Amino acid sequence: MSDEQDEQSVNVDTGQPATPIVDWDDSEMRNSYANVVNVSSTREEVNVFFGTNQTWKAPADRKFHVRLNDRIALNPHAAKRLWILLGAVLKEYEKRFGPLQIDAGAAAQTPGSTKIQ
């Protein structure tokens, strides 16, 4: 085995790298902005809704217009991986920039969504 291969982690059984190599293809990626997010779920999937608040001033009736941009449907396993990844990113963010304060009780609700308290 060469010195170069000694430095890399190699699976002895297959001769392949132990860590998979991912080729992120961004050729068809699109960008969206969201300042509102909500989640609903069933046994089979978790739906994450992204949108933008279109209300400039809080009206007296406290009704807000949110234009939904995207819905991402995930199976529960992918949703859990997303939860772990987002948690790690936010933990690092707060470590660098300080705690984020949100009022989770004021989150907009959709039928079937879980209210965070």
Backbone bond lengths (Angstrom), bond angles and torsions (degrees), N, CA, C in turn:
res aa  C-N    CA-C-N  psi(-1)  N-CA   C-N-CA  omega(-1)  CA-C   N-CA-C  phi
1 M - - - 1.452 - - 1.522 109.26 -
2 S 1.309 118.03 139.44 1.463 121.62 -178.62 1.520 110.42 -75.78
3 D 1.329 116.66 164.02 1.450 121.31 177.68 1.515 111.06 -61.63
4 E 1.346 116.64 -35.29 1.464 121.34 179.67 1.525 110.29 -62.17
5 Q 1.316 117.96 -44.12 1.458 120.89 179.72 1.516 111.16 -69.97
6 D 1.339 118.43 -31.71 1.459 121.49 177.66 1.523 111.05 -61.18
7 E 1.340 117.38 -34.92 1.452 121.57 -178.31 1.522 112.32 -74.24
8 Q 1.318 118.93 -25.45 1.454 122.61 -179.41 1.516 109.78 -91.92
9 S 1.340 115.90 151.65 1.453 120.72 174.59 1.518 108.20 -81.24
10 V 1.337 116.83 119.40 1.459 121.67 -176.99 1.518 109.20 -122.79
11 N 1.326 116.96 135.68 1.453 122.36 174.97 1.520 107.49 -73.17
12 V 1.326 117.01 116.29 1.457 122.36 -174.76 1.527 111.66 -62.82
13 D 1.350 117.03 -36.13 1.464 120.59 -177.26 1.520 112.91 -65.91
14 T 1.335 117.24 -40.46 1.464 120.25 -173.86 1.518 113.65 -111.23
15 G 1.326 117.36 -14.71 1.453 120.07 -176.38 1.521 112.60 75.85
16 Q 1.345 118.18 8.30 1.461 123.11 -179.44 1.528 109.96 -94.37
17 P 1.326 117.95 155.21 1.468 120.09 175.25 1.534 109.79 -57.78
18 A 1.346 116.51 139.09 1.463 121.28 -179.22 1.528 111.54 -67.86
19 T 1.320 117.24 -32.39 1.460 121.66 178.78 1.517 108.36 -97.86
20 P 1.353 117.28 126.26 1.472 117.73 -179.59 1.531 111.61 -64.12
21 I 1.302 115.49 149.51 1.461 121.81 176.69 1.523 107.04 -102.87
22 V 1.336 116.57 123.94 1.462 121.92 -177.22 1.523 109.02 -106.24
23 D 1.317 116.25 128.56 1.465 122.27 174.74 1.523 107.28 -99.63
24 W 1.342 117.98 102.66 1.459 122.50 -178.97 1.530 108.56 -79.48
25 D 1.326 117.69 108.86 1.463 123.20 -179.48 1.527 108.56 -91.83
26 D 1.315 117.58 104.81 1.463 121.27 -179.08 1.526 112.75 -101.01
27 S 1.322 117.42 18.02 1.464 121.00 -175.89 1.529 112.94 -65.15
28 E 1.312 119.11 -25.77 1.469 121.62 179.49 1.526 112.10 -117.09
29 M 1.315 117.33 16.04 1.455 121.28 -179.64 1.527 110.40 -69.63
30 R 1.319 115.86 142.72 1.456 120.11 173.26 1.517 108.40 -123.75
31 N 1.306 116.83 156.19 1.457 122.20 -178.34 1.510 109.79 -110.02
32 S 1.315 115.69 141.32 1.460 122.84 175.52 1.511 108.11 -134.79
33 Y 1.320 115.55 154.90 1.461 120.89 174.88 1.514 108.10 -114.50
34 A 1.318 117.39 139.46 1.460 121.48 175.60 1.521 109.11 -139.65
35 N 1.337 116.05 136.94 1.454 119.99 171.39 1.531 110.29 -117.78
36 V 1.343 115.28 7.77 1.466 122.21 175.99 1.522 107.56 -136.98
37 V 1.320 116.35 138.08 1.463 120.80 176.90 1.523 108.45 -141.03
38 N 1.323 116.25 145.08 1.458 121.90 176.80 1.513 108.00 -145.61
39 V 1.316 116.17 161.38 1.462 121.76 -175.83 1.520 109.51 -138.30
40 S 1.334 116.00 140.69 1.466 121.59 169.62 1.523 106.86 -137.02
41 S 1.321 115.74 161.86 1.461 117.45 -177.76 1.521 111.78 -149.76
42 T 1.315 113.33 157.63 1.459 123.16 169.27 1.522 105.42 -126.19
43 R 1.291 117.06 -176.53 1.472 120.43 178.54 1.534 110.69 -63.58
44 E 1.325 117.34 -33.10 1.464 121.54 -173.48 1.519 115.05 -93.72
45 E 1.351 117.91 -22.97 1.458 118.02 -175.63 1.511 111.97 -152.07
46 V 1.314 113.29 158.03 1.459 122.78 174.21 1.521 106.33 -116.51
47 N 1.336 116.39 126.68 1.465 121.66 -179.87 1.521 109.04 -107.82
48 V 1.331 115.60 127.24 1.456 121.66 177.22 1.522 106.92 -112.01
49 F 1.338 116.11 122.23 1.459 122.79 -177.99 1.529 109.02 -104.59
50 F 1.329 116.47 132.27 1.452 122.30 177.99 1.525 108.39 -118.47
51 G 1.324 116.37 139.90 1.454 119.89 179.49 1.507 112.16 -158.07
52 T 1.326 114.33 -179.07 1.459 120.76 177.24 1.517 109.43 -125.96
53 N 1.323 114.36 135.66 1.458 121.15 177.25 1.515 107.89 -73.29
54 Q 1.343 117.03 121.42 1.466 122.11 -177.34 1.529 112.77 -96.81
55 T 1.339 117.36 4.76 1.463 121.85 -176.31 1.515 109.63 -94.95
56 W 1.340 116.34 121.01 1.462 119.84 -178.79 1.518 111.97 -81.12
57 K 1.328 117.76 -42.28 1.458 121.86 179.60 1.519 108.18 -122.25
58 A 1.322 116.83 142.52 1.468 120.59 178.51 1.528 108.49 -68.41
59 P 1.343 117.27 116.47 1.464 119.65 179.06 1.521 111.09 -73.53
60 A 1.330 115.78 163.88 1.461 121.29 -178.87 1.527 111.71 -59.12
61 D 1.342 117.25 -35.33 1.464 119.62 -178.50 1.532 112.85 -82.35
62 R 1.347 117.31 2.09 1.468 123.58 178.26 1.520 112.86 55.79
63 K 1.348 117.02 32.73 1.461 122.51 174.13 1.515 108.34 -96.90
64 F 1.315 115.36 132.79 1.449 120.45 -178.98 1.520 108.96 -120.88
65 H 1.317 115.70 145.05 1.462 120.50 177.65 1.520 108.29 -102.39
66 V 1.337 116.12 118.14 1.464 121.54 178.53 1.516 107.69 -115.30
67 R 1.330 116.55 121.02 1.458 121.49 177.00 1.530 107.86 -89.39
68 L 1.331 115.90 115.37 1.454 119.81 179.03 1.520 109.96 -76.13
69 N 1.345 116.01 129.52 1.461 121.90 -179.46 1.519 111.37 -95.74
70 D 1.325 115.26 -47.57 1.459 120.71 -170.82 1.523 110.87 -142.04
71 R 1.320 115.16 150.11 1.462 122.46 170.09 1.518 105.79 -126.98
72 I 1.310 115.56 126.03 1.455 120.95 176.65 1.527 106.69 -110.19
73 A 1.328 116.72 120.44 1.458 122.12 178.07 1.527 107.85 -100.61
74 L 1.323 116.23 126.34 1.466 122.31 -177.87 1.521 109.62 -125.06
75 N 1.327 116.64 148.76 1.460 117.01 169.58 1.531 106.51 -76.84
76 P 1.326 118.63 161.36 1.474 120.07 -175.38 1.530 113.79 -57.89
77 H 1.322 118.39 -32.99 1.464 120.11 179.45 1.531 111.03 -67.06
78 A 1.326 117.27 -44.20 1.466 120.86 177.89 1.526 110.25 -65.95
79 A 1.338 116.97 -37.07 1.467 120.45 178.68 1.526 110.49 -63.38
80 K 1.315 117.24 -39.92 1.462 119.89 179.17 1.528 110.75 -66.98
81 R 1.327 117.36 -39.84 1.468 119.84 176.44 1.528 110.31 -62.52
82 L 1.336 117.17 -40.44 1.468 121.08 177.12 1.523 110.37 -62.20
83 W 1.334 117.01 -43.66 1.465 122.37 179.19 1.531 110.38 -58.90
84 I 1.333 117.13 -44.94 1.465 121.52 179.93 1.528 110.09 -64.88
85 L 1.334 117.11 -45.36 1.467 120.70 -179.58 1.528 111.99 -64.28
86 L 1.338 116.91 -45.42 1.467 119.95 178.88 1.523 110.93 -63.31
87 G 1.331 116.64 -39.88 1.465 120.33 177.85 1.516 111.74 -60.06
88 A 1.326 116.80 -43.06 1.461 120.93 179.94 1.528 111.29 -66.10
89 V 1.326 116.80 -42.01 1.468 120.83 179.41 1.528 110.56 -64.63
90 L 1.336 117.14 -44.15 1.467 120.06 -179.53 1.523 112.13 -69.18
91 K 1.315 117.46 -34.81 1.464 120.67 176.26 1.530 109.73 -61.41
92 E 1.332 116.63 -44.82 1.465 121.13 178.38 1.540 110.88 -65.64
93 Y 1.338 116.66 -40.48 1.466 121.07 178.04 1.532 110.25 -58.89
94 E 1.340 116.09 -49.53 1.471 120.25 -177.78 1.536 111.60 -67.06
95 K 1.309 116.92 -30.62 1.458 121.03 176.30 1.525 110.09 -63.90
96 R 1.340 116.11 -39.40 1.465 120.79 -178.98 1.516 113.53 -81.45
97 F 1.361 116.74 -41.11 1.465 119.91 -169.52 1.521 115.24 -115.52
98 G 1.325 118.25 -2.83 1.459 121.30 -179.39 1.520 111.83 98.99
99 P 1.335 115.59 164.70 1.467 120.48 -174.97 1.531 113.23 -63.98
100 L 1.312 115.06 143.61 1.465 122.06 173.41 1.524 107.81 -92.10
101 Q 1.303 116.56 128.75 1.465 121.08 178.85 1.523 108.98 -105.18
102 I 1.317 117.16 121.98 1.459 120.83 176.12 1.517 108.98 -130.30
103 D 1.314 115.76 154.29 1.456 121.96 174.85 1.522 107.08 -100.65
104 A 1.326 117.06 86.56 1.462 121.95 -175.22 1.519 111.67 -64.38
105 G 1.320 118.48 -27.47 1.456 121.28 -179.66 1.516 112.83 -68.85
106 A 1.320 117.11 -19.93 1.463 121.03 -179.16 1.522 111.75 -91.37
107 A 1.328 117.31 4.37 1.467 120.38 -178.69 1.516 110.39 -63.14
108 A 1.327 115.98 140.13 1.469 120.89 177.02 1.516 109.42 -65.11
109 Q 1.323 116.41 145.97 1.452 121.35 -178.22 1.520 110.48 -115.50
110 T 1.308 115.34 143.68 1.448 121.81 171.64 1.512 106.96 -120.46
111 P 1.328 118.14 155.54 1.462 119.62 179.13 1.526 110.65 -55.04
112 G 1.327 116.09 131.55 1.455 121.45 178.21 1.508 113.64 87.72
113 S 1.343 117.73 -2.71 1.462 118.94 179.36 1.525 110.01 -86.84
114 T 1.293 115.76 161.28 1.455 122.23 -179.88 1.509 108.48 -101.53
115 K 1.339 116.99 127.94 1.451 120.55 178.83 1.518 109.12 -80.75
116 I 1.313 117.04 130.24 1.458 122.77 179.07 1.525 107.62 -87.15
117 Q 1.325 116.23 132.45 1.463 119.39 178.07 1.499 111.21 -128.24
